[in-house]
């Protein structure tokens, strides 16, 4: 099972990557823990998680081919 991750703005700058594909993650909370271990600078940033273009909290399952976007906070208008 592969999950595609895209990072934007400060999250991309902090990690030095804009995209990566990871395998064998079935839940977003576990994936976030992994990302924090691999890229400790993420812990200090505020960001929003979008799952298949829908903003969500951390408690959701992942499926093969899902896209996760790690976005800077934004305001509506």
Secondary structure, 3 states (H helix, E strand, C coil): CEEEEEECHHHHHHHCCCEEEEECCCEHHHHHHHHHHHCHHHHHCCCEEEECCEEECCCCECCCCCEEEEECCCCCC
